[in-house]
């Protein structure tokens, strides 16, 4: 697992205008989507760990967005894929 700094505000950026990012109830693409986050949304990292999802081949990080805690692909908030 990679280390990141918890409590750091990061900006959601899908790289595609109009494409929202999925906030999920667990780390991994198979986890249920609980919210859809537009580009520019501020997300607060709440843990110091990045979790690797072998199904999608991506890292996920836990974040808080306006009081909703969930997991997002790390690359969407500027962390290593």
KAFEN-V306805 format. One line per field, one symbol per residue. burial: I if it has 16 or more other ideal C-beta (glycine too) atoms within 10 Angstrom, else O. Layout:
BEGIN
burial = ???
END
This chain:
BEGIN
burial = OOOIOOOOOIOIOIOOOOOOIIIIOOIIOOIOOOIOIOIOIOIIIOIOOIIOIOOOOIIIIIIIIOOOOIIIIIIIIOIOO
END
